[in-house]
Amino acid sequence: MTSFVVGRATNVDIPLQDRTISSQHLRIEQEGAVIYITDLKSTNGTFVCRGIGKMQIQGRQQVEVLDQLLLGTYAISVADLIARIPIVKTQEENNGLSRYLRADNGTYIGKK
């Protein structure tokens, strides 16, 4: 399992600079192809929009890549959050084509 924290603090994995975002607002986790969001007791909450429905995240919630998240004044898709994780080339492997998504803490999410 790979985990990243989103928030206003400068030491989180994915920083979003806005006063309506808590220092550590939410955690995004990936277990294989499954993605989970956990609100970290943020002041303004985290909401997931799927289709025409909107629901506040309570605890750990499975989300889809195309879901829209509302946190503070941000409306951001799960895909956009994942895209903010820096892409780093690894050393060439046998075929020379392997690349991985990697967070600043050195954890690999998966092949791209």
GIWO-V145371 format. One record per residue. RES is the residue in three letters. SS is DSSP state (2 for helix, 1 for strand, 0 for the rest). OMEGA is omega as a letter, one per 40 degrees, with the letter a starting at -180 (* if undefined). Layout:
# GIWO-V145371
((RES	SS	OMEGA) (RES	SS	OMEGA))
This chain:
# GIWO-V145371
((MET	0	i) (THR	1	a) (SER	1	i) (PHE	1	i) (VAL	1	i) (VAL	1	i) (GLY	1	a) (ARG	0	a) (ALA	0	a) (THR	0	a) (ASN	0	i) (VAL	0	a) (ASP	0	a) (ILE	1	a) (PRO	1	i) (LEU	0	a) (GLN	0	i) (ASP	0	a) (ARG	0	i) (THR	0	i) (ILE	0	i) (SER	0	a) (SER	0	i) (GLN	0	a) (HIS	0	a) (LEU	1	i) (ARG	1	i) (ILE	1	a) (GLU	1	i) (GLN	1	i) (GLU	1	a) (GLY	0	a) (ALA	0	a) (VAL	1	a) (ILE	1	i) (TYR	1	i) (ILE	1	i) (THR	1	i) (ASP	1	a) (LEU	0	a) (LYS	0	i) (SER	0	a) (THR	0	a) (ASN	0	i) (GLY	0	i) (THR	1	a) (PHE	1	i) (VAL	1	i) (CYS	1	i) (ARG	1	a) (GLY	0	i) (ILE	0	a) (GLY	1	i) (LYS	1	a) (MET	1	i) (GLN	1	i) (ILE	0	i) (GLN	0	a) (GLY	0	a) (ARG	1	a) (GLN	1	i) (GLN	1	i) (VAL	1	i) (GLU	0	a) (VAL	0	a) (LEU	0	i) (ASP	0	i) (GLN	1	i) (LEU	1	i) (LEU	1	i) (LEU	1	a) (GLY	0	i) (THR	0	a) (TYR	1	i) (ALA	1	a) (ILE	1	i) (SER	1	i) (VAL	2	i) (ALA	2	i) (ASP	2	i) (LEU	2	i) (ILE	2	a) (ALA	2	i) (ARG	0	i) (ILE	0	a) (PRO	0	i) (ILE	1	a) (VAL	1	i) (LYS	1	i) (THR	0	i) (GLN	0	i) (GLU	0	i) (GLU	0	a) (ASN	0	a) (ASN	0	i) (GLY	0	a) (LEU	0	a) (SER	0	i) (ARG	1	a) (TYR	1	i) (LEU	1	a) (ARG	1	i) (ALA	0	a) (ASP	0	a) (ASN	0	i) (GLY	0	a) (THR	0	i) (TYR	1	i) (ILE	1	a) (GLY	1	a) (LYS	1	i) (LYS	0	*))
